[in-house]
Amino acid sequence: MTLVDVHLRPARPDDAETVARLHADSWRRHYRGAYADAFLDGDVVADRRDVWTGRLGSVPAHGVTILAEAGGESGALVGFVHVVLDDDARWGSLVDNLHVTHELRGRGLGRILLTSAAAAAAERASGAGLYLWVQEQNTAAQGFYRAMGGRDVEAAPIAPPAGEPRWLNGAPRKLRIVWEDAKEVGA
Ligand SMILES: CC(C)(COP(=O)(O)OP(=O)(O)OC[C@H]1O[C@@H](n2cnc3c(N)ncnc32)[C@H](O)[C@@H]1OP(=O)(O)O)[C@@H](O)C(=O)NCCC(=O)NCCS
């Protein structure tokens, strides 16, 4: 595996469009089967733009968004992670989104982003735990989380994107992946 040359920085309000585009591309590639094709082939960028404009536009009291940008001249966005600190009384801080650009998967960037998110949670959250939800059909991401020391503890129904039941494909499920202590992530 060739490690990627990236640098990390906190997201700013004017990053919303770029993050939304990477997020939409990743959903289209990896959430098919759980989300309806009609949703994924529609204006997913607009859906994600609304979310990221809201998230990055306000002072983030409980949210941390870390961007990875390519080193060298390009400086392009190549991945991001968002954490909601102290989201759950039992399971701790929530990794709400983690996506690496398609071309750079499998080169260590997911590990860099997840451990950075875990470090932010360990430093700023009051609870020790870290958790996330992964779609049941996304077995590649589950392999990654297991390699990072996470364990799945339960399954639950996936909520429809944008709250629209017709944009779900059947009744897909998600798995809760947990680390009792954020400091154990990737150890
Ligand atoms: C899931 C994702 C974030 C992982 O990032 P990545 O950069 O591809 O993963 P890395 O190269 O950092 O891999 C880290 C470790 O996980 C392991 N791993 C990665 N993918 C794996 C897989 N499919 N099965 C088993 N192990 C895997 C690697 O072997 C590596 O182990 P090591 O560090 O002990 O050698 C990335 O592939 C991605 O963005 N996927 C599409 C979007 C997505 O599904 N996001 C998660 C939504 S919940």
PDBQT file of the ligand as one rigid body, heavy atoms in Angstrom, charges set to zero:
ROOT
HETATM    1  C1  LIG A 201     -14.453   3.079   4.176  1.00  0.00    +0.000 C 
HETATM    2  C2  LIG A 201     -13.301   4.053   3.854  1.00  0.00    +0.000 C 
HETATM    3  C3  LIG A 201     -13.495   5.358   4.623  1.00  0.00    +0.000 C 
HETATM    4  C4  LIG A 201     -11.973   3.401   4.308  1.00  0.00    +0.000 C 
HETATM    5  O1  LIG A 201     -10.913   4.252   3.969  1.00  0.00    +0.000 OA
HETATM    6  P1  LIG A 201      -9.663   3.704   3.141  1.00  0.00    +0.000 P 
HETATM    7  O2  LIG A 201      -8.722   4.836   2.929  1.00  0.00    +0.000 OA
HETATM    8  O3  LIG A 201     -10.149   2.990   1.934  1.00  0.00    +0.000 OA
HETATM    9  O4  LIG A 201      -9.033   2.633   4.154  1.00  0.00    +0.000 OA
HETATM   10  P2  LIG A 201      -7.498   2.503   4.622  1.00  0.00    +0.000 P 
HETATM   11  O5  LIG A 201      -6.641   2.341   3.421  1.00  0.00    +0.000 OA
HETATM   12  O6  LIG A 201      -7.164   3.637   5.531  1.00  0.00    +0.000 OA
HETATM   13  O7  LIG A 201      -7.531   1.137   5.434  1.00  0.00    +0.000 OA
HETATM   14  C5  LIG A 201      -7.244   1.075   6.828  1.00  0.00    +0.000 C 
HETATM   15  C6  LIG A 201      -7.233  -0.369   7.259  1.00  0.00    +0.000 C 
HETATM   16  O8  LIG A 201      -8.502  -0.966   6.976  1.00  0.00    +0.000 OA
HETATM   17  C7  LIG A 201      -8.317  -2.125   6.167  1.00  0.00    +0.000 C 
HETATM   18  N1  LIG A 201      -9.402  -2.181   5.203  1.00  0.00    +0.000 N 
HETATM   19  C8  LIG A 201      -9.775  -1.218   4.336  1.00  0.00    +0.000 A 
HETATM   20  N2  LIG A 201     -10.805  -1.665   3.578  1.00  0.00    +0.000 NA
HETATM   21  C9  LIG A 201     -11.046  -2.934   3.984  1.00  0.00    +0.000 A 
HETATM   22  C10 LIG A 201     -11.968  -3.937   3.575  1.00  0.00    +0.000 A 
HETATM   23  N3  LIG A 201     -12.851  -3.738   2.582  1.00  0.00    +0.000 N 
HETATM   24  N4  LIG A 201     -11.959  -5.134   4.214  1.00  0.00    +0.000 NA
HETATM   25  C11 LIG A 201     -11.071  -5.377   5.209  1.00  0.00    +0.000 A 
HETATM   26  N5  LIG A 201     -10.161  -4.462   5.648  1.00  0.00    +0.000 NA
HETATM   27  C12 LIG A 201     -10.159  -3.260   5.016  1.00  0.00    +0.000 A 
HETATM   28  C13 LIG A 201      -7.003  -1.910   5.460  1.00  0.00    +0.000 C 
HETATM   29  O9  LIG A 201      -6.421  -3.136   5.079  1.00  0.00    +0.000 OA
HETATM   30  C14 LIG A 201      -6.191  -1.192   6.495  1.00  0.00    +0.000 C 
HETATM   31  O10 LIG A 201      -5.666  -2.103   7.444  1.00  0.00    +0.000 OA
HETATM   32  P3  LIG A 201      -4.187  -1.865   8.032  1.00  0.00    +0.000 P 
HETATM   33  O11 LIG A 201      -4.066  -0.381   8.326  1.00  0.00    +0.000 OA
HETATM   34  O12 LIG A 201      -4.175  -2.728   9.249  1.00  0.00    +0.000 OA
HETATM   35  O13 LIG A 201      -3.253  -2.285   6.943  1.00  0.00    +0.000 OA
HETATM   36  C15 LIG A 201     -13.199   4.356   2.329  1.00  0.00    +0.000 C 
HETATM   37  O14 LIG A 201     -12.902   3.176   1.620  1.00  0.00    +0.000 OA
HETATM   38  C16 LIG A 201     -14.437   5.007   1.746  1.00  0.00    +0.000 C 
HETATM   39  O15 LIG A 201     -14.541   6.235   1.732  1.00  0.00    +0.000 OA
HETATM   40  N6  LIG A 201     -15.383   4.184   1.241  1.00  0.00    +0.000 N 
HETATM   41  C17 LIG A 201     -16.559   4.714   0.586  1.00  0.00    +0.000 C 
HETATM   42  C18 LIG A 201     -17.472   5.506   1.522  1.00  0.00    +0.000 C 
HETATM   43  C19 LIG A 201     -17.923   4.716   2.720  1.00  0.00    +0.000 C 
HETATM   44  O16 LIG A 201     -18.355   3.591   2.614  1.00  0.00    +0.000 OA
HETATM   45  N7  LIG A 201     -17.785   5.369   3.894  1.00  0.00    +0.000 N 
HETATM   46  C20 LIG A 201     -18.193   4.792   5.157  1.00  0.00    +0.000 C 
HETATM   47  C21 LIG A 201     -19.602   5.112   5.400  1.00  0.00    +0.000 C 
HETATM   48  S1  LIG A 201     -20.163   4.441   6.990  1.00  0.00    +0.000 SA
ENDROOT
TORSDOF 0
